[in-house]
Amino acid sequence: MTAALCALPLSGQSWATANTVDKACQVAVKWPQWQVFVDHFLQADGRVLDASTSKQHSSSEGQSYGMFFALVANDRQTFERMWRWTVDNLAQGDIGKHLPAWIWGRDEQGNWGVMDDNSASDAELWFIYALLEAGRRWRRDDYLRDARALLAKVEAEEVTELPGLGKMLLPGPKHFALPDNIWRLNPSYLPMPVLRRLAEESPQGPWREIAGNTVTMLKAISPFGYAADWVCYQAGEVENTGRFIVDPEKGDIGSYDAIRVYLWAGLTSAADPYARTLLQVMYGMSTAVATTGAPPEIVHTLTGQTVNTGPAGFSAALVPYLHARSEPSLMQAQYQRATALWQSGLRLSQENSQQPAYYDHVLSLFCTGWQQGHYQFQASGSLQLSWDESCPHATTR
């Protein structure tokens, strides 16, 4: 099925009108930061390359984020290339049978391929989300089928029942159920808008419960308003009880993973029942920025102690969050800081013939795409895109 099916004439619509609509539907969004991403990170075959290490690796996260951004940009060909590369290289050619491996690259012997076949559930959620939203707009039944097949595997293999809590998403199918009845969780893997969209798609599934348990988790682990990169849940001695605890290996550190928790809270629709609670619980970054002028690189969630200053992407991630908290001065200052650092970093990378910092750029895309009005999440979790109005029948379910 081709993207041109978006322009099948409606009842009473002439082919001339349909062709006009089709051209409008095909217009790419003017989004300079997306073009930089395509130019610097995307390979011709659809692989999103992070060249910062000798492994020259690609991750399921990078592929899934890239697909989301391609949808926002109405870049159908790029979306298709990234998804085909993902299925062929991370999912052994069959997304219905295999969860995508989380990392692919060059090993010590110089061979290219999957380096760890465990999957990352946050990438799966973003794959499903992008495929569902693209499938209904671009009339791609294959995308919808792939999304539903992957959703079924995630529900079967990466969702568990925690005693005293209920359904929760594990970061992957292997290695996250630990000894002593402990489970390791990642708060940044659970963006509320994505959970809402999956609940809409799978109303009998676990996603509404997981959304509520996500809020419960954040309340339990954030005494100073900061999220941790990793947390654990331990079953109690009494049957059907348990509690959240500090990760015994990773500690109470909040840093490069946790910065996304504030981003997701800021991007959550104000009409979501949990929106206000998320912003109230996650107050720490607002306090830190107001005090020092920049987000910390590291926080200790149990004491509120902060260490170092975060990079450009951290400031970018806080722009929607500070907007949602009605702190326009702080928001503007972080946007200006992120923009200045991002531009200087881009110039430096060009001078040294190096790739820009991958994670900074990804976080800046979430920020600028939202800030420039290219996308926003609705209360249902569905996307509202800037190009929807030019393709009026693309959003028909």
C-alpha positions as CSV (number, residue, x, y, z in Angstrom):
1,M,0.0,0.0,0.0
2,T,1.5,3.3,-1.0
3,A,1.2,6.7,0.8
4,A,-0.8,8.0,-2.2
5,L,-3.8,6.1,-0.8
6,C,-4.2,9.1,1.5
7,A,-5.7,10.8,-1.5
8,L,-8.4,8.3,-2.5
9,P,-11.4,10.5,-3.4
10,L,-14.2,10.8,-0.9
11,S,-17.8,10.5,-1.9
12,G,-18.6,13.3,-4.3
13,Q,-15.0,14.4,-4.5
14,S,-13.4,14.7,-8.0
15,W,-10.0,13.3,-8.9
16,A,-8.7,16.8,-9.5
17,T,-9.7,17.8,-5.9
18,A,-8.2,14.5,-4.6
19,N,-4.9,15.2,-6.4
20,T,-4.8,18.7,-4.8
21,V,-5.4,17.2,-1.4
22,D,-2.8,14.5,-2.1
23,K,-0.2,17.2,-2.8
24,A,-1.1,19.0,0.4
25,C,-0.8,15.8,2.3
26,Q,2.7,15.2,1.0
27,V,4.2,18.6,1.9
28,A,7.0,18.1,4.4
29,V,7.0,20.3,7.6
30,K,9.6,23.1,7.7
31,W,11.6,22.0,10.7
32,P,15.3,22.9,10.5
33,Q,16.3,20.7,13.4
34,W,14.8,17.7,11.8
35,Q,16.8,18.3,8.6
36,V,20.0,18.5,10.7
37,F,19.0,15.1,12.2
38,V,18.5,13.6,8.8
39,D,21.8,15.0,7.5
40,H,24.0,14.0,10.5
41,F,22.4,10.9,12.0
42,L,20.5,9.0,9.3
43,Q,22.2,6.6,7.0
44,A,20.8,5.9,3.5
45,D,19.4,2.5,4.5
46,G,17.4,4.0,7.4
47,R,19.8,3.3,10.2
48,V,20.1,6.0,12.9
49,L,23.8,6.2,13.7
50,D,25.3,7.3,17.0
51,A,29.0,7.7,16.1
52,S,30.1,8.7,19.5
53,T,31.7,5.3,20.2
54,S,33.9,2.8,18.4
55,K,30.9,0.5,18.1
56,Q,29.3,3.1,15.7
57,H,26.1,1.8,17.2
58,S,22.4,2.1,16.6
59,S,19.7,1.6,19.2
60,S,16.1,0.7,19.2
61,E,15.6,4.0,21.0
62,G,17.2,6.0,18.2
63,Q,15.1,4.2,15.6
64,S,11.8,4.7,17.5
65,Y,12.5,8.4,18.2
66,G,13.5,9.0,14.6
67,M,10.2,7.5,13.4
68,F,8.2,9.7,15.7
69,F,10.1,12.8,14.4
70,A,9.6,11.7,10.8
71,L,5.9,11.4,11.4
72,V,5.8,14.9,12.9
73,A,7.7,16.1,9.9
74,N,5.4,14.3,7.5
75,D,8.5,12.6,6.0
76,R,7.0,9.3,4.8
77,Q,10.0,7.9,2.9
78,T,12.3,8.4,5.9
79,F,9.8,6.8,8.3
80,E,9.5,3.8,6.0
81,R,13.3,3.4,5.7
82,M,13.8,3.5,9.4
83,W,11.1,1.0,10.1
84,R,12.3,-1.4,7.4
85,W,15.9,-1.2,8.8
86,T,14.5,-1.8,12.3
87,V,12.5,-4.9,11.4
88,D,15.3,-6.4,9.2
89,N,18.2,-5.8,11.5
90,L,16.8,-5.7,15.1
91,A,13.7,-8.0,14.8
92,Q,15.2,-10.7,12.5
93,G,12.8,-9.7,9.7
94,D,9.6,-10.4,11.7
95,I,8.2,-8.0,14.2
96,G,5.3,-10.4,15.0
97,K,7.8,-13.0,16.3
98,H,10.7,-11.0,17.7
99,L,11.0,-8.0,19.9
100,P,13.6,-5.7,18.4
101,A,17.1,-5.9,20.0
102,W,18.1,-2.8,21.7
103,I,21.6,-2.3,20.3
104,W,23.3,-3.0,17.0
105,G,26.8,-2.1,15.9
106,R,30.4,-3.2,15.4
107,D,32.0,-5.7,17.8
108,E,35.6,-6.0,18.7
109,Q,36.3,-8.3,15.7
110,G,34.9,-5.7,13.4
111,N,31.7,-7.6,12.6
112,W,28.4,-5.7,12.3
113,G,25.2,-7.0,13.9
114,V,23.1,-7.2,17.1
115,M,25.3,-6.7,20.1
116,D,22.7,-7.5,22.8
117,D,19.4,-9.2,21.8
118,N,17.5,-8.0,24.9
119,S,14.9,-5.4,24.0
120,A,14.1,-2.0,25.5
121,S,10.4,-1.5,26.2
122,D,10.5,2.3,25.9
123,A,11.6,1.9,22.3
124,E,8.8,-0.6,21.7
125,L,6.2,1.8,23.1
126,W,7.4,4.6,20.8
127,F,7.5,2.2,17.8
128,I,3.9,1.2,18.5
129,Y,2.9,4.8,19.0
130,A,4.5,6.0,15.8
131,L,3.1,3.1,13.7
132,L,-0.4,3.6,15.0
133,E,-0.4,7.4,14.4
134,A,1.3,7.1,11.0
135,G,-0.9,4.1,9.9
136,R,-4.2,6.0,10.4
137,R,-2.9,9.2,8.7
138,W,-1.2,7.6,5.8
139,R,-3.7,4.8,5.3
140,R,-1.0,2.2,5.9
141,D,-2.7,-1.0,7.1
142,D,0.7,-2.7,7.3
143,Y,1.8,-0.1,9.9
144,L,-1.3,-0.8,11.9
145,R,-0.8,-4.5,11.7
146,D,2.8,-4.2,12.8
147,A,1.9,-1.9,15.7
148,R,-0.7,-4.4,17.0
149,A,1.5,-7.4,16.6
150,L,4.3,-5.6,18.6
151,L,1.8,-4.4,21.2
152,A,0.6,-7.9,21.8
153,K,4.3,-9.1,22.3
154,V,5.0,-6.3,24.7
155,E,1.9,-7.1,26.7
156,A,2.9,-10.8,26.8
157,E,6.6,-10.5,27.5
158,E,7.4,-7.1,29.2
159,V,4.4,-6.5,31.5
160,T,4.5,-8.1,34.9
161,E,2.3,-8.2,38.0
162,L,4.0,-6.7,41.0
163,P,2.7,-7.8,44.4
164,G,0.8,-5.0,46.2
165,L,1.0,-2.8,43.2
166,G,-0.4,-4.4,40.0
167,K,0.6,-4.3,36.4
168,M,3.9,-2.6,35.5
169,L,6.1,-2.4,32.4
170,L,9.6,-3.9,32.8
171,P,12.4,-2.3,30.9
172,G,12.9,-5.5,28.9
173,P,12.0,-9.1,29.0
174,K,15.3,-10.3,30.4
175,H,17.4,-9.4,33.4
176,F,15.0,-7.0,35.2
177,A,13.5,-9.6,37.6
178,L,16.3,-9.7,40.3
179,P,17.0,-12.0,43.2
180,D,15.1,-11.5,46.6
181,N,11.8,-10.7,44.8
182,I,13.1,-7.4,43.4
183,W,12.2,-5.9,40.0
184,R,14.1,-3.1,38.4
185,L,12.1,-0.3,36.7
186,N,12.9,2.8,34.7
187,P,10.6,5.8,35.2
188,S,11.6,7.5,31.9
189,Y,10.3,4.5,30.0
190,L,6.7,5.5,30.8
191,P,5.5,8.7,29.0
192,M,2.0,9.3,30.0
193,P,0.7,10.3,26.5
194,V,2.0,7.1,25.0
195,L,0.4,5.0,27.8
196,R,-2.9,6.8,27.1
197,R,-2.7,6.0,23.4
198,L,-1.9,2.3,24.0
199,A,-4.9,2.2,26.5
200,E,-7.1,3.5,23.7
201,E,-5.8,0.9,21.2
202,S,-5.9,-2.0,23.7
203,P,-8.8,-1.2,26.1
204,Q,-8.6,-4.6,27.8
205,G,-4.9,-4.3,28.2
206,P,-2.8,-3.2,31.2
207,W,-2.1,0.4,30.1
208,R,-4.6,2.3,32.2
209,E,-3.4,0.5,35.3
210,I,0.3,1.1,34.3
211,A,-0.4,4.8,34.0
212,G,-1.8,4.9,37.5
213,N,1.1,2.9,38.9
214,T,3.5,5.2,37.1
215,V,2.2,8.1,39.2
216,T,2.3,6.0,42.3
217,M,6.0,5.1,41.6
218,L,7.0,8.8,41.0
219,K,5.3,9.8,44.3
220,A,7.1,7.1,46.2
221,I,10.6,7.8,44.8
222,S,10.7,11.6,44.7
223,P,10.9,13.1,48.2
224,F,12.7,16.2,46.8
225,G,10.8,16.3,43.5
226,Y,13.5,14.6,41.4
227,A,13.2,11.4,39.4
228,A,15.8,8.6,39.5
229,D,17.2,6.9,36.4
230,W,16.4,3.5,37.9
231,V,14.3,2.3,40.8
232,C,13.4,-1.1,42.2
233,Y,10.2,-2.6,43.6
234,Q,10.5,-5.3,46.3
235,A,7.8,-7.7,47.4
236,G,7.0,-7.6,51.1
237,E,7.1,-10.4,53.5
238,V,3.3,-10.4,53.8
239,E,1.6,-11.8,50.7
240,N,0.5,-9.3,48.1
241,T,2.5,-6.4,49.6
242,G,5.5,-4.5,48.4
243,R,7.3,-1.2,48.2
244,F,9.5,0.9,46.0
245,I,13.2,1.0,47.0
246,V,16.4,2.6,45.9
247,D,18.1,0.5,43.2
248,P,20.7,-1.5,45.2
249,E,23.2,-1.4,42.3
250,K,22.5,1.9,40.6
251,G,21.7,4.0,43.7
252,D,19.5,7.1,43.9
253,I,21.1,8.9,40.9
254,G,18.9,10.9,38.5
255,S,20.6,12.0,35.3
256,Y,20.5,11.2,31.6
257,D,17.6,8.8,31.7
258,A,15.6,10.7,34.3
259,I,15.7,14.0,32.4
260,R,13.0,12.6,30.1
261,V,10.6,12.2,33.0
262,Y,10.3,16.0,33.2
263,L,10.0,16.2,29.4
264,W,7.1,13.7,29.3
265,A,5.3,15.5,32.2
266,G,5.6,18.7,30.3
267,L,4.3,17.2,27.1
268,T,1.3,15.5,28.8
269,S,-2.0,17.2,27.9
270,A,-3.3,19.6,30.6
271,A,-6.6,17.7,30.2
272,D,-5.0,14.4,31.3
273,P,-6.3,13.5,34.8
274,Y,-2.7,13.0,36.0
275,A,-1.1,16.1,34.4
276,R,-1.3,18.3,37.5
277,T,-0.1,15.6,39.8
278,L,2.9,14.8,37.6
279,L,4.0,18.4,37.6
280,Q,3.5,18.8,41.4
281,V,5.4,15.6,42.2
282,M,8.3,16.5,39.8
283,Y,9.0,20.0,41.1
284,G,12.7,19.5,41.7
285,M,14.0,20.6,38.4
286,S,12.0,23.8,38.5
287,T,13.6,24.6,41.9
288,A,17.1,23.8,40.7
289,V,16.8,25.9,37.6
290,A,15.4,28.8,39.5
291,T,18.4,28.6,41.9
292,T,21.3,28.0,39.6
293,G,20.0,29.0,36.1
294,A,20.6,25.6,34.6
295,P,19.5,22.0,35.2
296,P,22.0,19.8,37.1
297,E,23.6,16.9,35.4
298,I,23.2,14.6,38.4
299,V,20.8,14.7,41.3
300,H,20.7,12.4,44.3
301,T,17.0,11.9,44.8
302,L,17.1,11.0,48.5
303,T,18.9,14.2,49.6
304,G,18.2,16.7,46.8
305,Q,22.0,17.2,46.3
306,T,22.9,18.3,42.8
307,V,26.2,17.8,40.9
308,N,27.5,19.6,37.8
309,T,25.5,21.3,35.1
310,G,23.6,19.5,32.5
311,P,24.2,19.8,28.7
312,A,22.0,21.5,26.1
313,G,19.6,18.7,25.9
314,F,18.7,18.9,29.5
315,S,17.6,22.5,29.1
316,A,15.7,21.6,26.0
317,A,13.9,18.8,27.8
318,L,12.7,21.3,30.5
319,V,11.1,23.8,28.1
320,P,7.7,22.0,27.9
321,Y,7.9,21.1,31.6
322,L,8.5,24.7,32.7
323,H,5.7,25.9,30.3
324,A,3.3,23.4,31.8
325,R,4.3,24.7,35.3
326,S,3.4,28.3,34.2
327,E,7.0,29.5,34.7
328,P,7.6,31.5,31.4
329,S,10.7,33.3,32.5
330,L,12.5,30.0,33.4
331,M,11.2,28.4,30.3
332,Q,12.5,31.2,28.0
333,A,15.9,31.1,29.7
334,Q,16.2,27.4,29.2
335,Y,15.1,27.6,25.6
336,Q,17.8,30.3,25.0
337,R,20.4,28.3,26.8
338,A,19.6,25.1,24.9
339,T,19.6,26.9,21.5
340,A,22.9,28.7,22.1
341,L,24.6,25.5,23.3
342,W,23.1,23.4,20.5
343,Q,24.2,25.9,17.8
344,S,27.7,26.2,19.2
345,G,28.0,22.4,19.4
346,L,26.8,22.1,15.8
347,R,29.5,24.6,14.7
348,L,32.2,22.8,16.6
349,S,31.2,19.4,15.2
350,Q,31.3,20.8,11.7
351,E,34.7,22.3,12.2
352,N,36.0,19.0,13.6
353,S,34.1,16.8,11.0
354,Q,32.3,15.0,13.8
355,Q,28.8,14.0,14.4
356,P,26.9,16.3,16.9
357,A,25.9,14.9,20.3
358,Y,23.2,12.4,19.6
359,Y,21.2,12.7,22.8
360,D,21.3,16.5,23.0
361,H,19.9,16.6,19.4
362,V,17.1,14.1,20.2
363,L,16.0,16.0,23.2
364,S,16.1,19.3,21.2
365,L,13.8,17.7,18.6
366,F,11.2,16.9,21.2
367,C,11.5,20.5,22.4
368,T,11.6,22.4,19.1
369,G,8.9,20.2,17.5
370,W,6.6,21.1,20.3
371,Q,7.7,24.7,20.7
372,Q,7.3,25.4,17.0
373,G,3.8,24.0,17.0
374,H,4.5,20.9,14.9
375,Y,2.9,18.5,17.4
376,Q,1.1,18.2,20.7
377,F,-0.4,15.3,22.6
378,Q,-4.1,15.2,23.2
379,A,-5.7,13.9,26.4
380,S,-6.4,10.5,24.7
381,G,-2.7,10.3,23.8
382,S,-3.3,10.9,20.1
383,L,-1.2,13.4,18.2
384,Q,-2.3,16.7,16.9
385,L,0.0,17.6,14.0
386,S,0.5,20.9,12.2
387,W,-0.1,19.2,8.9
388,D,-3.3,17.5,9.8
389,E,-5.5,20.3,8.5
390,S,-3.9,20.2,5.1
391,C,-4.8,16.5,4.9
392,P,-8.3,16.5,6.4
393,H,-9.2,12.9,5.8
394,A,-5.9,11.6,6.9
395,T,-7.0,11.5,10.5
396,T,-10.2,9.5,9.9
397,R,-10.0,6.3,11.9
